[in-house]
Each structure stands twice: as C-alpha cells, then as structure tokens.
Amino acid sequence: MRAYLKTRGDVAGYEAVADAVKAVETVAASNIQRSRNAALSQSAYISAVSGILAAFRRHHSFEDSRLTRPRAAGDRVLMILSSDRGMVGGLYSRVVATAQQIAGDYDRLVSVGEKATKHARDEGLELSAALAGIPDRAQTEEIEALSGQAVHEFLEGGWRSVDILYPRFASLAVQEPTVVPFLPFHFTAAPDAPPEGPLGLPILDPSGNAVADELLARFAALYFHSIAAEAKLSEFAARTLAMEQAGNKARQRIEQVKLRYFKERRRDFSRKQIESFFAHRAL
C-alpha cells in the first residue's frame, strides 16, 4: 500500500513540474516576437541615424573625435553580456567558455548579469567588475546607463578599448557567442551617400569635435541597445527550447511513473483479492 500511495504522489509531483515548465516556456515564447520586433526596430533606427551621421561627416571628420581615436595605452576590456535569470540550457556556459578562450587578449573582464558572473567565477576567471543584468523589459534609460558607463570609462577611466561578448541570435535553435568591437567606435556608413536637399554650411556650436562626440556617443548607445536587444532575443529563444526539452522529459517521466502506479495498484488489488479469498475459505 505504501508503494502504491508513494507512486501516486510522484505522479502528482511530476505533473506539477510539467505545468511549471510549460508556464515558463509559454512566457519565453511570447517574448520572442516582442524581442525580435525590438531588434528589427533598432536596426531600422540605426540605419536612419547612420544617414544623419554620414551627412554630418561631409562637413566634419570623425577622426579627431575622442570616441573614434585609437589609443596606445590603457586597459583592453571585454564586457560579457548575460542575464540575471537562468533556465536557458547551456547558453551562458558557452558564452563564458568563449570568454575563457580569449581572456588572455584582455586586461579586464566585466560581467553584465548574474549568470555570466557565476559561470566566470566557477571557471576561475578574474572579474574587474560585475554589473546587474539587463531586465527582460529594459527601459532605454537602463541600457543607456550601461553603455554610458563604458563610454565614461573609455574617455576618463583609462580603458583603451571595449569589446562586447554576447549570444548572437542565429535561429530559434542556434545562438552563437560572438565578440564585436564597441570602443573606439568605428562608424562605417558610406561617406559618399547622395545628399538630400541643399547641404549649405552648418554651424557647429560649440565646436565640430564637440558635436561629433555627442552624435557618436548617442549612436554608440543606440548600437549597444541593438546588441542588448539581440542578446535578449537569444535568451528567450534558448529558454523556450530548454523548457520544451524539459517538458518533454517531464512528460516521459510522468508516463513511466503512471505505468508503475498502475502496476502497483493492480498488484495491491490482486493482493487484496487473494487475502479476501483465503479469508472466506477459512470461514
């Protein structure tokens, strides 16, 4: 009887786990389209701003900007983007494994998100800073604060360069750890794009370099935002796939436990029938 009752409890327990996994999968899947739209909108916005910067560059070069000027001294920094939440399979362990392979090329490692921090420390990587992860529904101000911190350290804190390591979205089933240069910033819009309307001679106040620095800082924040949006898309895709796999395993386990449950119940029923038969026979 005890085995029969325990098996029935196991069935209820696994069913509760399957329901919880399904709920997480549903939420992650619902966020995929939203994140994909955010990434696409960022791409369109970047294209529009690139046109503005290209028009500005006809009058003033970006080569003298503090954000584009290469430096000979300072720390080379790698920022590792992750999340404060898990349940994404091996996504962030692969990201940190990539960081471990290239750590020798950098003087500082900065983790963004608890998962990158935890995996990096588990692998023995020394972090110079551990920052909070980007929320699922991050506001523009939160992302600009993070990119602004990197820009400030680059301009004032002695960082020579900043690269970003993040999970690039390839497909719903594939997210690839990818390193992209962030600072010094490389503006790649074509300078010979045909102008729209009369160019005139712009008034650059207080100076051309100051205007260039401000425009590039805003564009860098926008570029960082697009990377963060793609990293979130990869996170939701990985979580959806991980929860789908976990749900399949839970359902398989439920079927196995149910089979054992019915065997135990049949065995218990047969035992009771035998006991009843011999009891009547004894009478």
C-alpha positions in Angstrom: 0.0 0.0 0.0 2.8 2.4 0.9 4.5 1.9 -2.5 1.1 2.5 -4.2 0.5 5.7 -2.4 4.0 7.0 -2.9 3.8 6.3 -6.7 0.5 8.3 -6.8 2.2 11.2 -5.1 5.1 11.0 -7.5 2.7 11.4 -10.4 1.2 14.5 -8.9 4.6 15.9 -8.3 5.9 15.4 -11.8 2.6 16.8 -13.2 3.2 20.0 -11.1 6.7 20.2 -12.5 5.5 19.8 -16.1 2.9 22.6 -15.6 5.5 24.9 -14.2 7.9 24.2 -17.1 5.1 24.8 -19.5 4.3 28.2 -17.9 8.0 29.3 -18.2 8.1 28.1 -21.9 4.9 30.0 -22.7 6.2 33.2 -21.3 9.6 32.9 -23.0 7.9 32.1 -26.3 5.6 35.1 -26.1 8.6 37.3 -25.5 10.4 36.1 -28.7 8.3 38.0 -31.1 8.5 41.2 -29.0 12.3 40.9 -28.8 12.5 40.2 -32.5 10.5 43.3 -33.2 12.7 45.4 -30.9 15.8 44.1 -32.6 14.4 45.0 -36.1 13.2 48.4 -35.0 16.7 49.1 -33.6 18.2 48.1 -36.9 15.9 50.5 -38.8 16.7 53.3 -36.3 20.4 52.7 -36.6 20.1 52.9 -40.4 18.3 56.3 -40.2 20.8 57.7 -37.7 23.6 56.5 -39.9 22.3 58.7 -42.7 22.4 61.7 -40.4 26.0 60.9 -39.3 27.0 60.4 -43.0 25.6 63.8 -43.9 27.4 65.4 -40.9 30.7 63.8 -41.9 30.6 65.7 -45.2 31.4 68.8 -43.2 33.5 67.4 -40.3 35.7 64.3 -40.0 35.2 61.9 -37.1 38.9 61.0 -37.0 39.6 63.6 -34.3 36.7 62.5 -32.1 37.7 61.1 -28.7 35.4 58.1 -29.3 37.0 57.1 -32.6 40.6 57.9 -31.9 42.7 54.7 -31.3 44.8 54.7 -28.1 48.2 53.2 -27.5 47.9 52.9 -23.7 45.2 51.7 -21.3 43.3 48.5 -20.5 41.7 46.3 -23.1 38.2 45.4 -21.7 35.8 42.6 -22.6 32.2 43.1 -21.5 30.3 39.7 -21.2 26.5 40.2 -21.6 24.2 37.7 -19.8 21.0 37.8 -17.7 20.1 37.6 -14.1 17.8 34.7 -14.9 18.7 31.1 -15.8 16.8 28.2 -17.4 18.5 28.8 -20.8 20.3 25.4 -21.2 24.0 25.9 -21.8 23.7 29.3 -23.4 25.7 31.3 -20.8 28.1 28.5 -20.1 29.1 28.6 -23.8 29.4 32.4 -23.7 31.7 32.2 -20.7 33.7 29.3 -22.3 34.3 31.7 -25.2 35.5 34.4 -22.8 37.8 31.9 -21.2 39.4 31.1 -24.5 40.1 34.8 -25.3 40.7 36.1 -21.8 44.4 36.4 -22.5 43.8 39.1 -25.1 42.3 41.4 -22.5 43.4 43.2 -19.3 39.9 43.4 -17.7 36.8 41.3 -17.8 33.5 42.9 -16.9 30.4 40.7 -16.5 26.9 42.0 -17.1 24.3 39.8 -15.4 24.4 37.3 -12.6 24.8 34.3 -14.9 28.0 35.5 -16.5 29.3 36.4 -13.1 28.6 33.0 -11.7 29.9 31.0 -14.6 33.0 33.1 -14.9 33.9 32.7 -11.2 33.2 28.9 -11.4 35.7 28.8 -14.2 38.3 30.8 -12.2 38.1 33.9 -14.4 39.0 37.1 -12.5 36.4 39.9 -13.0 37.3 43.5 -12.5 33.6 44.4 -12.2 30.2 42.6 -12.0 27.2 44.6 -13.2 23.5 43.9 -13.0 21.9 42.2 -16.0 19.6 43.8 -18.4 15.9 43.3 -17.4 13.5 41.5 -19.7 11.6 44.7 -20.4 14.6 47.1 -20.0 13.9 50.8 -20.4 16.0 52.9 -22.7 17.5 54.7 -19.7 18.7 51.5 -18.2 20.6 50.4 -21.3 21.9 53.9 -21.9 23.3 54.0 -18.4 25.2 50.8 -19.0 26.6 51.9 -22.3 27.3 55.4 -20.8 29.3 53.8 -18.1 31.5 52.1 -20.7 31.9 55.3 -22.7 32.8 57.2 -19.5 35.5 54.6 -18.5 36.8 54.8 -22.1 37.0 58.6 -22.0 38.0 59.2 -18.4 38.9 55.9 -16.8 41.9 54.6 -18.8 40.2 51.9 -20.9 42.0 51.6 -24.2 39.3 49.5 -26.0 36.0 47.8 -25.2 34.7 44.7 -26.9 31.4 43.0 -26.2 30.8 39.3 -26.0 27.1 38.3 -26.3 25.0 35.4 -27.6 24.2 36.3 -31.2 20.8 35.2 -32.5 21.2 32.9 -35.5 17.9 31.0 -35.3 15.5 29.8 -32.7 17.7 26.7 -32.1 21.1 28.4 -32.5 22.7 31.2 -30.5 26.3 31.8 -31.2 28.7 33.5 -28.7 30.1 36.5 -30.7 32.6 39.2 -29.9 32.1 42.7 -31.5 34.3 45.8 -31.1 32.5 48.7 -29.3 35.1 51.3 -28.4 36.9 53.0 -30.0 33.8 53.4 -32.1 34.1 52.6 -35.9 31.5 54.4 -37.9 31.1 52.6 -41.2 28.3 54.5 -43.1 29.3 55.4 -46.6 30.6 59.0 -46.7 29.6 59.4 -50.4 25.9 58.8 -50.0 23.9 61.2 -52.2 22.7 64.2 -50.2 19.1 65.0 -49.7 18.4 68.7 -50.4 20.9 71.6 -50.2 23.8 70.9 -47.9 24.7 74.5 -47.0 27.3 75.2 -44.4 26.3 74.0 -40.9 27.0 76.0 -37.8 28.8 73.7 -35.3 28.5 75.0 -31.8 30.5 74.9 -29.6 32.8 73.1 -32.0 32.8 70.4 -34.6 34.6 67.9 -32.3 32.1 68.5 -29.5 29.1 68.0 -31.9 30.8 64.9 -33.3 31.5 63.5 -29.8 27.8 64.0 -28.8 26.5 62.4 -32.0 28.8 59.4 -31.8 28.0 58.9 -28.1 24.3 58.7 -28.9 25.0 56.4 -31.8 27.2 54.2 -29.6 24.4 54.0 -27.1 22.0 53.0 -29.9 24.4 50.4 -31.2 24.8 49.0 -27.7 21.0 48.9 -27.4 20.8 46.8 -30.6 23.3 44.3 -29.2 21.3 44.1 -25.9 18.1 43.5 -27.8 19.6 40.7 -29.8 21.1 39.1 -26.6 17.6 39.2 -25.1 16.2 37.5 -28.2 18.8 34.8 -27.9 18.0 34.4 -24.2 14.3 33.9 -24.8 14.9 31.5 -27.7 17.3 29.4 -25.6 14.8 29.4 -22.7 11.9 28.3 -24.9 14.0 25.5 -26.3 15.3 24.4 -22.9 11.8 24.4 -21.4 10.4 22.5 -24.3 13.1 19.8 -23.8 12.5 19.8 -20.0 8.7 19.5 -20.6 9.2 16.5 -22.9 11.4 14.8 -20.3 8.8 15.6 -17.6 6.0 14.1 -19.7 8.1 11.0 -20.4 8.8 10.6 -16.7 5.1 11.0 -15.9 4.2 8.2 -18.3 6.8 6.0 -16.7 5.6 6.8 -13.2 2.0 6.3 -14.2 2.9 2.9 -15.6 4.5 2.0 -12.3 1.5 3.4 -10.5 -1.0 1.2 -12.4 1.3 -1.8 -11.8 1.4 -1.1 -8.1 -2.4 -0.5 -7.9 -3.0 -3.8 -9.8 -0.6 -5.6 -7.5 -2.3 -4.1 -4.4 -5.7 -5.0 -5.8 -4.6 -8.6 -6.6 -3.2 -9.0 -3.1 -6.5 -7.8 -1.5 -8.4 -10.3 -3.7 -6.1 -13.2 -2.6 -6.4 -12.1 1.1 -10.2 -12.0 0.7 -10.3 -15.4 -1.0 -8.3 -17.1 1.8 -10.3 -15.3 4.5 -13.6 -16.6 3.0 -12.1 -20.0 2.6 -11.0 -20.0 6.3 -14.6 -19.3 7.3 
